[in-house]
Amino acid sequence: MDTANQEYRGFSISVTPLKDHDDLWDFEYRIVKDGLQLAQQPVGASVRSQTLGGHIAADGARLAGLEVAKIEIDNLLALGNK
């Protein structure tokens, strides 16, 4: 799978699309700052899950994963967990 990597507000995001049920795509993402991994949860975990089914294409899942990770980073920074 092609992993998407992006820097965002001092964090590194890595998103990997994963083939799920019914030939749809979901994603797994990791957030890293200063070599410390902050999140490694596949979609479907109780804390980080999608409420609707998967994505039709891997690119859609990759983009969705980047957006979810950015929201989590914004929330971490807003709460002062830098």
CYANA upper distance limits for C-alpha pairs under 8 A (distance plus 0.5 A):
  1 MET  CA     16 THR  CA      7.17
  1 MET  CA     17 PRO  CA      7.11
  1 MET  CA     18 LEU  CA      8.06
  2 ASP  CA     16 THR  CA      7.09
  2 ASP  CA     17 PRO  CA      7.90
  3 THR  CA     14 SER  CA      7.09
  3 THR  CA     15 VAL  CA      6.02
  3 THR  CA     16 THR  CA      5.08
  3 THR  CA     17 PRO  CA      7.63
  3 THR  CA     62 ARG  CA      8.22
  4 ALA  CA     13 ILE  CA      8.40
  4 ALA  CA     14 SER  CA      6.16
  4 ALA  CA     15 VAL  CA      5.65
  4 ALA  CA     16 THR  CA      7.04
  4 ALA  CA     62 ARG  CA      7.14
  4 ALA  CA     66 LEU  CA      8.45
  5 ASN  CA     12 SER  CA      7.58
  5 ASN  CA     13 ILE  CA      6.03
  5 ASN  CA     14 SER  CA      5.06
  5 ASN  CA     15 VAL  CA      7.04
  6 GLN  CA     12 SER  CA      6.36
  6 GLN  CA     13 ILE  CA      5.70
  6 GLN  CA     14 SER  CA      7.21
  6 GLN  CA     66 LEU  CA      8.43
  7 GLU  CA     11 PHE  CA      6.16
  7 GLU  CA     12 SER  CA      5.11
  7 GLU  CA     13 ILE  CA      6.66
  8 TYR  CA     12 SER  CA      6.84
  8 TYR  CA     13 ILE  CA      7.75
  8 TYR  CA     70 LYS  CA      7.56
  9 ARG  CA     73 ILE  CA      8.34
 10 GLY  CA     33 LYS  CA      7.33
 11 PHE  CA     31 ILE  CA      7.08
 11 PHE  CA     32 VAL  CA      6.16
 11 PHE  CA     33 LYS  CA      5.35
 11 PHE  CA     34 ASP  CA      8.44
 11 PHE  CA     73 ILE  CA      8.23
 12 SER  CA     31 ILE  CA      6.25
 12 SER  CA     32 VAL  CA      5.60
 12 SER  CA     33 LYS  CA      6.83
 13 ILE  CA     29 TYR  CA      7.56
 13 ILE  CA     30 ARG  CA      6.28
 13 ILE  CA     31 ILE  CA      5.31
 13 ILE  CA     32 VAL  CA      7.06
 13 ILE  CA     66 LEU  CA      7.61
 13 ILE  CA     69 ALA  CA      7.39
 14 SER  CA     29 TYR  CA      6.02
 14 SER  CA     30 ARG  CA      5.69
 14 SER  CA     31 ILE  CA      7.15
 14 SER  CA     66 LEU  CA      8.28
 15 VAL  CA     27 PHE  CA      7.10
 15 VAL  CA     28 GLU  CA      6.24
 15 VAL  CA     29 TYR  CA      4.82
 15 VAL  CA     30 ARG  CA      7.07
 15 VAL  CA     62 ARG  CA      6.52
 15 VAL  CA     65 GLY  CA      6.40
 15 VAL  CA     66 LEU  CA      6.96
 16 THR  CA     27 PHE  CA      6.01
 16 THR  CA     28 GLU  CA      5.83
 16 THR  CA     29 TYR  CA      6.82
 16 THR  CA     62 ARG  CA      6.93
 17 PRO  CA     25 TRP  CA      6.87
 17 PRO  CA     26 ASP  CA      6.19
 17 PRO  CA     27 PHE  CA      4.70
 17 PRO  CA     28 GLU  CA      6.93
 17 PRO  CA     58 ALA  CA      6.13
 17 PRO  CA     59 ASP  CA      8.25
 17 PRO  CA     61 ALA  CA      6.24
 17 PRO  CA     62 ARG  CA      6.06
 18 LEU  CA     25 TRP  CA      6.03
 18 LEU  CA     26 ASP  CA      5.71
 18 LEU  CA     27 PHE  CA      5.73
 18 LEU  CA     28 GLU  CA      7.63
 18 LEU  CA     58 ALA  CA      8.03
 19 LYS  CA     23 ASP  CA      6.92
 19 LYS  CA     24 LEU  CA      6.48
 19 LYS  CA     25 TRP  CA      5.11
 19 LYS  CA     26 ASP  CA      6.84
 19 LYS  CA     58 ALA  CA      8.48
 20 ASP  CA     24 LEU  CA      5.82
 20 ASP  CA     25 TRP  CA      5.86
 20 ASP  CA     26 ASP  CA      6.67
 20 ASP  CA     54 GLY  CA      7.75
 21 HIS  CA     25 TRP  CA      8.46
 23 ASP  CA     56 ILE  CA      8.28
 24 LEU  CA     53 GLY  CA      8.28
 24 LEU  CA     54 GLY  CA      5.56
 24 LEU  CA     55 HIS  CA      5.86
 24 LEU  CA     56 ILE  CA      5.80
 24 LEU  CA     57 ALA  CA      7.65
 25 TRP  CA     54 GLY  CA      5.54
 25 TRP  CA     55 HIS  CA      5.27
 25 TRP  CA     56 ILE  CA      6.67
 25 TRP  CA     57 ALA  CA      6.70
 25 TRP  CA     58 ALA  CA      6.26
 25 TRP  CA     61 ALA  CA      6.43
 26 ASP  CA     43 VAL  CA      7.08
 26 ASP  CA     54 GLY  CA      5.69
 26 ASP  CA     55 HIS  CA      6.79
 26 ASP  CA     58 ALA  CA      8.25
 26 ASP  CA     61 ALA  CA      5.90
 27 PHE  CA     42 PRO  CA      6.91
 27 PHE  CA     43 VAL  CA      6.48
 27 PHE  CA     61 ALA  CA      6.26
 27 PHE  CA     62 ARG  CA      7.03
 27 PHE  CA     65 GLY  CA      6.54
 28 GLU  CA     40 GLN  CA      7.83
 28 GLU  CA     41 GLN  CA      6.78
 28 GLU  CA     42 PRO  CA      4.76
 28 GLU  CA     43 VAL  CA      6.49
 28 GLU  CA     65 GLY  CA      7.65
 29 TYR  CA     39 ALA  CA      7.91
 29 TYR  CA     40 GLN  CA      6.51
 29 TYR  CA     41 GLN  CA      6.99
 29 TYR  CA     42 PRO  CA      7.12
 29 TYR  CA     65 GLY  CA      6.90
 29 TYR  CA     66 LEU  CA      8.31
 29 TYR  CA     69 ALA  CA      7.57
 30 ARG  CA     37 GLN  CA      7.59
 30 ARG  CA     38 LEU  CA      7.76
 30 ARG  CA     39 ALA  CA      5.72
 30 ARG  CA     40 GLN  CA      5.27
 30 ARG  CA     41 GLN  CA      7.78
 30 ARG  CA     69 ALA  CA      8.31
 31 ILE  CA     37 GLN  CA      6.48
 31 ILE  CA     38 LEU  CA      5.94
 31 ILE  CA     39 ALA  CA      5.78
 31 ILE  CA     40 GLN  CA      7.66
 31 ILE  CA     69 ALA  CA      7.58
 32 VAL  CA     36 LEU  CA      6.01
 32 VAL  CA     37 GLN  CA      5.00
 32 VAL  CA     38 LEU  CA      6.26
 32 VAL  CA     39 ALA  CA      8.01
 33 LYS  CA     37 GLN  CA      7.20
 33 LYS  CA     38 LEU  CA      7.97
 41 GLN  CA     45 ALA  CA      6.87
 41 GLN  CA     48 ARG  CA      7.14
 42 PRO  CA     48 ARG  CA      7.76
 42 PRO  CA     49 SER  CA      8.26
 43 VAL  CA     48 ARG  CA      6.31
 43 VAL  CA     49 SER  CA      5.17
 43 VAL  CA     50 GLN  CA      6.86
 44 GLY  CA     48 ARG  CA      7.09
 44 GLY  CA     49 SER  CA      4.97
 44 GLY  CA     50 GLN  CA      7.11
 45 ALA  CA     49 SER  CA      6.13
 50 GLN  CA     54 GLY  CA      8.46
 54 GLY  CA     61 ALA  CA      7.97
 55 HIS  CA     60 GLY  CA      6.45
 55 HIS  CA     61 ALA  CA      6.10
 56 ILE  CA     60 GLY  CA      7.59
 57 ALA  CA     61 ALA  CA      7.16
 58 ALA  CA     62 ARG  CA      6.63
 59 ASP  CA     63 LEU  CA      6.68
 60 GLY  CA     64 ALA  CA      6.62
 61 ALA  CA     65 GLY  CA      6.56
 62 ARG  CA     66 LEU  CA      6.88
 63 LEU  CA     67 GLU  CA      6.88
 64 ALA  CA     68 VAL  CA      6.70
 65 GLY  CA     69 ALA  CA      6.62
 66 LEU  CA     70 LYS  CA      6.68
 67 GLU  CA     71 ILE  CA      6.82
 68 VAL  CA     72 GLU  CA      6.83
 69 ALA  CA     73 ILE  CA      6.73
 70 LYS  CA     74 ASP  CA      6.66
 71 ILE  CA     75 ASN  CA      6.68
 72 GLU  CA     76 LEU  CA      6.63
 73 ILE  CA     77 LEU  CA      6.65
 74 ASP  CA     78 ALA  CA      6.56
 75 ASN  CA     79 LEU  CA      6.67
 76 LEU  CA     80 GLY  CA      6.79
 76 LEU  CA     81 ASN  CA      5.64
 76 LEU  CA     82 LYS  CA      7.30
 77 LEU  CA     81 ASN  CA      6.13
 77 LEU  CA     82 LYS  CA      6.22
